[in-house]
Amino acid sequence: ASVYKNKKVDVSSYESYAKFSPKKGRFGNFDISVDSCSVGPSVGVKNRYSEPDKWEGSQFVVLDARFKNVDKEGRLPFEGSLIIKTPNGDELRYDNTETIMQEGYGIYFKSVNPLVTMPTKIVYRIPTDIEGEILWEPGRNDEGKRLWCAFVNSKN
């Protein structure tokens, strides 16, 4: 019940919707949570050489997540996809993540030992002129379960 599955929810404000929306769940061998999600013109790393190039008409979604391996052996997590549900009903899928060469960003084929939690930040590039609800579909997720991230509009 804690995982978003296209439910219709009657909420009167953004705050109550965000509070109701699931930010953690079990995905295969991992308990995964979204600690925060931000949208902006830069990633905000302290090292200018690690910051991805700015492209006209694009911005970044920075997803701060935790992967806890609940299996009995080391397992490899996968970033998965960012989904944007637009007001006209389209679902746009963003599968590629940005490479940030700084500690604490990305997964890079790093296995997680049993009962250990790996925190990481995952970065996706999206257009600046988009509006909708941002959801995250973690990898190795045959059921297509999603976690809630944020709302984005072209006025951000």
Disulfide bonds with the S-S distance in Angstrom:
Cys37-Cys149 1.58
